[in-house]
């Protein structure tokens, strides 16, 4: 594809003639540049890619997207005040075709589940569907991990194009605040969007709640198609940020479709917990529906209904959608039942790593604890290092208020002292909280003390396959999967009891 054609399609300008230059690829890492590549040179938190422009050109870059003041010699300079956005729009013209129906989900919690549940619903409605996010790229044929909620723009667009070439017509992706603020999902026609909820997270990056919210709202304000449907959760847990999201969507002229107890598009009128799931009564199009959702917890119901809203808004048949909701499978690491211990206590693993998410996960499990027979809810969790420190004490408070027994342990300490992180978490907890540093030891202790009427929640890492220790050159990722460790500990304790 010719560079001039891409520049024109993206509405950009360049310094130098691009008429006869052929583009073979795009890269934001100078080490991945090959002859014919367009190189994106962006200023980052830890380093400035403009320093690597000469190396990229030497490796064969034919054009460089960078700030106007960047020094580019020997290649076409595509200058832009916001080079990340310009690069994304340029690359979008190269990575074609793309799936016909693309939807994006933003919010603090629930993005992964909502994107994956939307994929499941579409699949059960007969569509070739995929999802992109924290769990990786999940296609009709398998899953490939990407390692980021929103992958870099080259990977993201390449994945989209690859899916389309494989016959995928419907894709749901997670639009994280980092991805939105760094223009990592630009340039594509987004058919519909969704907002799940909003609470404290990532303030180490965004600084304030207002800046964090503004990053989320780029989805409504700039990314989604004009007039597209915007599915917004308006359940009993909605807050002032929900109202602000509604205002943003209306100001943009989006087709606002609310879902939840206060929803006008899909209204939840009743919810009853059952032993292995819950029964939902909903209203849509003037008709009442009863759905037996095979997942536990209020927030799982919220995610399922937002997913249903996205499927309905993109043309799926209502009867098929509601039937599909009743057949949804658990999302990996999201209130996933890992094992039932020898004593009969079920052990659940969840990705909750914010105060609100932790509280929601505990509250979701509470109705399933047999309190009449002395059952307890035992929660094991920690907080990540080199991340927002202000949420640690509130996490301790959320766990202590809602669980009966709390064990504070290590999460991903990264470059911080694990003991200091645990101390900060415990500062917000009450007398029902104790401390066990080693995560495996903490999980084992929870399982060992649990009786047949208890439930155990292991929170924070969810689907993750490793524990991050150290930072920079000293960083190590130790193999660690909460589900696997819970099963191993349960088996070891059972074997010890049998002996």
N, C-alpha and C positions, 0 to 999 in steps of 0.2 A: 504494500500500500504506500502511496506517495505521501510524503510529509506535508506538502502544500494542501492536499486534500483534507488531511486530518486537522491542520491548523484552521482552515476555512470552516470545517464542520463544527469546531469548538468555539468559533467566534473570536479567535486570538490573532495576534500579530507576531511577526518574527523579525529579527535583525539579520538580513541576508536572504538570498534567494533559496527557496525550498522546492522549486518546481521539479527538479530531476532527482531529488533525494528519496531513496526507497527506505522505508522503515521495516525492520525485522522484529522488533520487540521493544519492551519498556522495562526499566529497572530503577529502583531507588537505592540500590546498593552497588557501589562502583565495582565491586568484585564480581557482579553478575552481568556486567556490560559485555556485549559482544558486538562485532561490526554491524552497523545499522540500527543500534539501540538508541532510544530517546531516554536520557538520564534525568531524573528528578532530583535536584539538589536543594534540600530543605534544611532550615535551621531547626535543630532538635534541642531537647533538654540537656543531653549529655555531650553532643558534638554537632558541628556544623558541616553538613555534607558539601557545602560550597568549597571546602578545603580539598575535596577529592575530585573536583571538576577536571583538572589536568589529567589525573589518572584515568578517569572515565573516557576522556577524549582519546587518550593514548590507546585505550583498549578498543576503540572503534565507535564511540558514541557520535552520532551524526547531529544531534541536537541536545540542548540542555535547557530544562525549564527551571528558572531561578529568578530571584529578585532582580529588578532593573540594575541595581548597583553591583551585582555579582560580576566577577571577571571571567569572561568566556572567550577563548581564542582557539580557533581551529574547528569550530562547530557552530551551527545555528543557535543563536540565543533567543529563546522564547521567554520574554520578560513579563513577569506578572507580579503585582503587589501581593497576591496570595498564590504563590506557586503551587501549593498542594492542590488547590481547587483547579487551577489551570491544567496541571498534569493529569488529574482525574478525568476531566472533560476531554482532554486530548486522547487519553488511553481508551476511553469509552468508545471512541470511533474506530479503534483498532480491534478491540476484543468483541467481535460479533460472530454469529448472532447471539441473542440473549433470550431467555424464556419469555413467553408471552405475558405471563402474570407473575408479577413480583410484588410482595408485600413486606413491610418492615415493621418491627415491633420495638418500641422503646419503653423505658421505665426503669425504676431501680431494681425491683424484684419481678421475677416471673417471665423475663424475656426468653430464656432458654426453653422453658416448658411451653410457653405460648407458641413460639416458632415451631417447635417439634410437634406439638399437638395439631397445629394447623396443617403440617405436612401429613400427619396421620389421617386427619379428616379428609383432606383432598384425595389421598390414596384410596381410602375406603369409598370415595365417591367416583372412583374410576380414573383419576388423573395421574399422570406421571409427575410426581412431586418430590421436592427436596427441601432441606433446611440447612442454613449456614449459621454457625454461632459457636458458643463455648464448647459444645460437644463435637465440633468439627463440621464437615460436610456430610450430611446424611442423605443418601440417595435411595432410589428404589432398590438398589442392588448392594448397598453396604455403607460403611462410614469411614471417613478419613480425617484424622485429627489435624487441626490447624494451629492449635496452641493459643489462639487469641479469640475473644468474643467477636471482634470485627477484625479480620486479617488485613494486612496491608493492601493498598488499592490495587496493586498489580495482581496479587494472589486472588483478591476478591473478584475482579473483573475476569481474570482467566478462569476461575472456577465457574462463574456464571456462563461464560461462553462455552466451556467444556460441557456443562450440564445440558445446555441447549442442543449441542451437537449429539448428545446421547439420547435426545428425545424428551428431555424434561421440559414440561410446559409451565409448571407452577413452582415457585420458590418463595419460602418465608425466611427472612434473615433478621438477626438481632442487630439493632442499631444502638450501639453503646454510646455513652457520652464521649469517651475517648475517640471512638471511630468518627462520630459526627463532628467533633471539634477539629479533628485532623483530616477531615475530608476523605475518609477511607471508604466511603460508599456513595460516591457522587457519580453523576453522568448517566445513570440508568433510569428508565421510565418506571417509577414506583406506582403501582396500581392502587394500593390502599395502604393504610398505616394503622398502628394501634398504640395506645398508651395504657400501661397496666397500673402503675402507682408511682409515688415519688416519696423518698425519705433520704436520710443522711447516708452518704457514701462518697468515696473518691474526693474528699475535700483536700487531701494532700496534693491533688493535681489541679482541681478547679478553684480552690481557695475559699469560695463561699457557696452557700446553697443557691443563691441567685445565679451565679455563673454556671454552676452545675445544671440547673434547670434550663438556662438559656442554651446550653449545649444540646440538651435533649430536644428542645423546641426547634432546633434547626431542621429536624425531620418534618415537622409541620410547616415551618415557614419557607423552607428552601428545597428540600429533597423530594417530597412527594409530588405527584402530578397535580396540576391545577384542578380544583373541584373534586378531588378523589375522596372516597369514603375514609373517615377517621373514626375508628372504633375506640371508645374511651370507657374504661371501667368506672362505674359510679355506684359501687356497693356501699355498704354501711361503713367500710373502712376508708372511704374517700375523704380527702382533706382539702385545705385551701389550694394546694398545688393542683388538685384535680380541676378546681374551678378555673385556675389560671390556664391550664391546658385546654379546657373548653373554650376559653376566650381566644387563645392563640389560633385554634382551629377555625373558629368562626370568623376571626379577622382575616384569615387567609382565604376564606370562602370555601373551605372544605365541607363535604357532606358529613356532618357530625352525627354519629350513630352511637348512642349510649347503651351500655350493657351493665346489668346488675340490679340490685334492689330498687334503684331509682332510674333504671334504664327505660328508654322509650322505644328502642329497637328490639332489645331482647331483655325482658324483665324477669328477674329471679323472684318468685313469689313465696317459695318455701324450700327449705333444705333440711333433710333429716339424716343424721348419721346412722349408718348400719355397721355391722361387724367388719366388713371388708370394703366398705365404700360409703356411698351416700345417695339418697334419692332427691332429685331436683325437680321442682315444679316451675316451669317457665311459661312466659307468654310471648308469642311472636305473631305478628300479623293478625291480631285479634283472636288467636286460638291458643288454648292451653295445652302444654305438653308435659308429660312425666318422663324423666330420664333417670335410669339407674346408673350412676357414674361409678365405675369400679376403682375409684381412687379416693383416699381419705383426705379430709381437711378442707376448710373454707377456701383457702387460697388456691387449692387445686381446682375447686369448682370455678373460681374466678378465672383462672387461666384457661380452663376448658371452654367457658362461655365466651371469652374474648376470642379464642380460636374459632369457635363456631361463628361468631360475628364476622370475622375476616372471611371465612369460607362463604357465608351467605352474601356478603358484600361483593364478592368476586364472582358471583353467579352460580354457586353450587345449589342444588335442589334442597329445600328445607327438610323434607322427609329423610333424605339420605344423610344430611348433616346431623340431625338429631339422633338417628340410628347409629351413626359413627361415634358420636360423643359417648354413647353407652358402651362402646367397645374400645375406648382409648386404653393404651398401654402405659404403664408408668415410665416416666422419663428418667434416664440414668442419673443417680445422685440427687434426685428430687423426691424426698420422702420415699426412698427406695427401701423396701424391706430386705435386709441383708441376710438375716437368719432368725430362727426361733431357737433360743438357748435350750439347753437340756432341762432347765427348770420350767420352761414354757413361756419365757418372756420374749416377745418379738423385739428385734433390734432394727431401727430405721436409720438410714443415712441421708443427710440433707446438706445442700450447698450453702445454707443460710450463713451469712457472714456479716450481716448488719444487725443493729438492734431490732428493727422492725421485722426483718426476715426471721430472725431467731425466735422472736415472740410469736410470729405467725406459725412457725413450724411446731412450737410447743403447744400452742393453743389448738392446732389441728389435731394433735395426738391426744389431747386431754379427754375428749369424749370416749375414747377407746380404752381408757384406764379403768379397771374395775375397782373404783374407790370404795364401794360397799364392802369389799373383802380386803381392804387395806392396801390396795394397789397404789404404786407410786410411779411418777414419771421421773426418770433419771436422765439427766442431760450432760453430755460430755462435749466440750467445745473449747476453742481458744481464739486468738486474734492474730492476724498476720502482721509480720514486722515490715518496716519501711512503708507503711500505709497509714491512712488517717488515724492518728492516735486518739482523737477526740471521741471516737465511737467505742473505745474499749470499756470504759466504766459503764456507759449505758448498756452495752451488751451484757455485762455482769449483772446489772440491775434487771434487765429483761428476763434473763434466765432465772435469777433468784426469785423473782416475783411469781413466775409462772410454772416452774418445775419444783418438784419436791426435794430432789437431791441434785446438786450441781457439782460437777468435777471440772475444774479449769485446767486445761492442759496446753500443750504447744500446738500451733497450727503450722504456718510457714514462717519461722522466725526471721528468715533472710539475714540482714546484717545487724539486727538488734539482739540484745541480751534477752534470751527467752524468759528468764526469771523476772526481768523488769516488765515485760509484756504481761505476764501472768499477774503480777502485782497490780498493774493498772486495771486489769479486768476485775480482779477481786475487790478493788477499792469501791466498786459500784454494787457489789453483792452483799447479801446478808449472811446470817449464820448457817444457812443450809448449803454453803459452798465450801469445797475443799480444793486442794491443789495437788496434782500429780503431773510432774513435768513431762515424762515420756508418754507420747500419745498411745503407743501400744499398751503400756502399763495402765494408763487411764481407762482405755477401752476394756481391758481385761478386768480391772477392778469393778467397773460398772456391771459387767456380765456376771461376775462372781457373786455380787451382792443381790442381784435381781431375782425376785421370786416369780411364781407363775402368774400373778395378777399385775405385775409391773410391766412398763414399757420403757425401752431405752432409746434415746435419740443421740446420735453422734453427728454433730453439726460442724460446718465450716469448710470442709474440703470436697464433699460430694463425690463427683466423678473423677477427681484428680488422681493421677497415678504416682505422684511423687511428693516428697516433703522438701521444701527449699531451705537450705542451711547456708548462711554466709551470703556475701554479695561481691560483685565485681569479679576479679580473678580468683577469689577464694570461694565462689559460689559452688555448692554441690547440690544435686537433686537426688535424694535418697529414695529408692523405690518404696512407695507407701500408698495403699489403696484402702480406704476405710471399710468398704464392703468385704474385701478379702481378709483384712486383719480381724474384723469382727467374727468372720466365719472360723478363722484359725484359732482365735482366742476361745470361742465357744467350744470348738472341738477339743482343745487342750484341757479346758476346765471340765468338760464332760468325761474325758478319759481319766483325768486325775480323780474325779469323784467315783468312777467305776472301779479304779484301782483300790 
